[in-house]
Amino acid sequence: MPTYDYRCKACDHEFELYQSMTASIKKKCPECGKLSLERLIGTGAAVIFKGSGFYQTDYRSKSYTDAAKKDKEAASPQSDA
C-alpha cells in the first residue's frame, strides 16, 4: 500500500497517510477539522521491478558470459611490448 501526502488548505497542516490505492481521498483535516484537505502529487518512493534478472536463475549462464568475455578480449587491440 502506498503512502500519500496531504495538506490542509485552511491551516497548512501537512501529513502522510498510509492507505490502500482503492481507498477514498480524505477530506477532513485531523488538525483543524475542516473539510479542506488536498492530496499532493509526489514523485513517490515505490520501486517497481520489471523484466528478468531479479533471481539467480534469471541471470545469463556461465557459458554465455565466458564466451562474451572471450569475444571482448579478441576485439580489443593488442599492444606491442
Contacts in CASP RR format, 6 or more apart in sequence:
PFRMAT RR
TARGET T0000
AUTHOR 0000-0000-0000
METHOD contacts of the structure
MODEL  1
MPTYDYRCKACDHEFELYQSMTASIKKKCPECGKLSLERLIGTGAAVIFK
GSGFYQTDYRSKSYTDAAKKDKEAASPQSDA
1 18 0 8 1.000
1 19 0 8 1.000
1 20 0 8 1.000
1 21 0 8 1.000
2 18 0 8 1.000
2 19 0 8 1.000
2 21 0 8 1.000
2 44 0 8 1.000
2 46 0 8 1.000
3 16 0 8 1.000
3 17 0 8 1.000
3 18 0 8 1.000
3 45 0 8 1.000
4 16 0 8 1.000
4 17 0 8 1.000
4 18 0 8 1.000
4 19 0 8 1.000
4 39 0 8 1.000
4 40 0 8 1.000
5 14 0 8 1.000
5 15 0 8 1.000
5 16 0 8 1.000
5 17 0 8 1.000
5 39 0 8 1.000
5 40 0 8 1.000
5 42 0 8 1.000
6 14 0 8 1.000
6 15 0 8 1.000
6 16 0 8 1.000
6 17 0 8 1.000
6 26 0 8 1.000
6 37 0 8 1.000
6 38 0 8 1.000
6 39 0 8 1.000
6 40 0 8 1.000
7 13 0 8 1.000
7 14 0 8 1.000
7 37 0 8 1.000
7 38 0 8 1.000
7 40 0 8 1.000
8 14 0 8 1.000
8 29 0 8 1.000
8 31 0 8 1.000
8 32 0 8 1.000
8 34 0 8 1.000
8 36 0 8 1.000
8 37 0 8 1.000
8 38 0 8 1.000
9 36 0 8 1.000
9 37 0 8 1.000
9 38 0 8 1.000
10 29 0 8 1.000
10 32 0 8 1.000
10 34 0 8 1.000
10 36 0 8 1.000
11 29 0 8 1.000
11 31 0 8 1.000
11 32 0 8 1.000
11 34 0 8 1.000
13 29 0 8 1.000
13 30 0 8 1.000
13 31 0 8 1.000
13 32 0 8 1.000
14 40 0 8 1.000
15 30 0 8 1.000
17 26 0 8 1.000
19 26 0 8 1.000
25 37 0 8 1.000
25 39 0 8 1.000
26 37 0 8 1.000
26 39 0 8 1.000
27 35 0 8 1.000
27 36 0 8 1.000
27 37 0 8 1.000
28 34 0 8 1.000
28 35 0 8 1.000
28 37 0 8 1.000
29 35 0 8 1.000
29 36 0 8 1.000
29 37 0 8 1.000
52 58 0 8 1.000
53 59 0 8 1.000
60 68 0 8 1.000
END
